[in-house]
Amino acid sequence: MLQEIWVATKFKGDHCVLDNDRRIDECRGVELWQLLSKAVRIQAETELTLSAQ
């Protein structure tokens, strides 16, 4: 199983680790889906919310 995910955007990079079946950003404590939603919103300049469901 993949243990770590690095997410690189135009404005920063984030490192997410597996924590009880959730991917959590080590520095900010937010879930991967929150991190990706924010990154897409900023880069695409549009509202968007991603989720695992």
Contact map, one row per residue, 1 for C-alpha under 8 A:
11100000000000000000000000000000000000000000000000000
11111000000000000000000000000000000000000000000000000
11111000000000001100000000000000000000000000000000000
01111100000000111100000000000000000000000000000000000
01111110000000111000000000000000000000000000000000000
00011111000011110000000000000000000000000000000000000
00001111100011110000000000000000000000000000000000000
00000111110111000000000000000000000000000000000000000
00000011111110000000000000000000000000100000000000000
00000001111100000000000000000000000000000010000000000
00000000111110000000000000000000000000000000000000000
00000001111111000000000000000000000000000000000000000
00000111101111100000000000000000000000000000000000000
00000111000111110000000011100000000000000000000000000
00011110000011111000000011100000000000000000000000000
00011110000001111100001111000011000000000000000000000
00111000000000111110001111000000000000000000000000000
00110000000000011111111100000000000000000000000000000
00000000000000001111111100000000000000000000000000000
00000000000000000111110000000000000000000000000000000
00000000000000000111111000000000000000000000000000000
00000000000000000111111100000011000000000000000000000
00000000000000011110111110000011000000000000000000000
00000000000000011110011111001111000000000000000000000
00000000000001111000001111111111001000000000000000000
00000000000001111000000111111000000000000000000000000
00000000000001100000000011111000000000000000000000000
00000000000000000000000011111100000000000000000000000
00000000000000000000000111111110000000000000000000000
00000000000000000000000110011111011000000000000000000
00000000000000010000011110001111111000000000000000000
00000000000000010000011110000111111100000000000000000
00000000000000000000000000000011111110000000000001110
00000000000000000000000000000111111111000000000011100
00000000000000000000000010000111111111100000000000000
00000000000000000000000000000001111111110000000001000
00000000000000000000000000000000111111111000000111000
00000000000000000000000000000000011111111100000110000
00000000100000000000000000000000001111111110000000000
00000000000000000000000000000000000111111111110100000
00000000000000000000000000000000000011111111111100000
00000000000000000000000000000000000001111111110000000
00000000010000000000000000000000000000111111100000000
00000000000000000000000000000000000000011111110000000
00000000000000000000000000000000000000011111111000000
00000000000000000000000000000000000000011101111100000
00000000000000000000000000000000000000001000111110000
00000000000000000000000000000000000011011000011111000
00000000000000000000000000000000010011000000001111100
00000000000000000000000000000000110110000000000111110
00000000000000000000000000000000110000000000000011111
00000000000000000000000000000000100000000000000001111
00000000000000000000000000000000000000000000000000111
